[in-house]
Amino acid sequence: MLAKLSRKDFGLTSNTALKTGGVLVGDEVKITIDVEAVRA
């Protein structure tokens, strides 16, 4: 399962600019969840 969240939706807007012109952390966060279950 893959989910995408926006940091701005949670009020996380601060970021650090890099010398190369980019930013340290992007606005979009990707979350991957792998679940494995065993019947008991």
Stockholm file with secondary structure:
# STOCKHOLM 1.0

chainA/1-40         MLAKLSRKDFGLTSNTALKTGGVLVGDEVKITIDVEAVRA
#=GR chainA/1-40 SS CEEEEEGGGGTCCCCCBCTTSCBSSCSEEEEECCCCCCCC
#=GC SS_cons        CEEEEEGGGGTCCCCCBCTTSCBSSCSEEEEECCCCCCCC
//
